């Protein structure tokens, strides 16, 4: 697996927080593991984006002439 050194986008953070909030509501995550699970979900979101071939939001920006 290729390791990317780029930063996470806001879209990654939002999707990770959505997954995390659902898990907290369903009582599947203890509060002491919140930060560790958030980091793991950020990795997962970027990995899913690469698998599906979706371009990151930064590549969709229109360049001004």
URGI-V397517 format. One record per residue. N is the residue number from 1. RES is the residue in three letters. SS is DSSP state (H for helix, E for strand, L for the rest). Layout:
n->N res->RES ss->SS
n->N res->RES ss->SS
This chain:
n->1 res->UNK ss->L
n->2 res->UNK ss->L
n->3 res->UNK ss->L
n->4 res->UNK ss->L
n->5 res->UNK ss->L
n->6 res->UNK ss->L
n->7 res->UNK ss->L
n->8 res->UNK ss->L
n->9 res->UNK ss->L
n->10 res->UNK ss->H
n->11 res->UNK ss->H
n->12 res->UNK ss->H
n->13 res->UNK ss->H
n->14 res->UNK ss->H
n->15 res->UNK ss->H
n->16 res->UNK ss->H
n->17 res->UNK ss->H
n->18 res->UNK ss->H
n->19 res->UNK ss->H
n->20 res->UNK ss->H
n->21 res->UNK ss->H
n->22 res->UNK ss->H
n->23 res->UNK ss->H
n->24 res->UNK ss->H
n->25 res->UNK ss->H
n->26 res->UNK ss->L
n->27 res->UNK ss->L
n->28 res->UNK ss->L
n->29 res->UNK ss->L
n->30 res->UNK ss->L
n->31 res->UNK ss->H
n->32 res->UNK ss->H
n->33 res->UNK ss->H
n->34 res->UNK ss->H
n->35 res->UNK ss->H
n->36 res->UNK ss->H
n->37 res->UNK ss->H
n->38 res->UNK ss->H
n->39 res->UNK ss->H
n->40 res->UNK ss->H
n->41 res->UNK ss->H
n->42 res->UNK ss->H
n->43 res->UNK ss->H
n->44 res->UNK ss->H
n->45 res->UNK ss->H
n->46 res->UNK ss->H
n->47 res->UNK ss->H
n->48 res->UNK ss->H
n->49 res->UNK ss->H
n->50 res->UNK ss->H
n->51 res->UNK ss->H
n->52 res->UNK ss->H
n->53 res->UNK ss->L
n->54 res->UNK ss->L
n->55 res->UNK ss->L
n->56 res->UNK ss->L
n->57 res->UNK ss->H
n->58 res->UNK ss->H
n->59 res->UNK ss->H
n->60 res->UNK ss->H
n->61 res->UNK ss->L
n->62 res->UNK ss->L
n->63 res->UNK ss->L
n->64 res->UNK ss->L
n->65 res->UNK ss->L
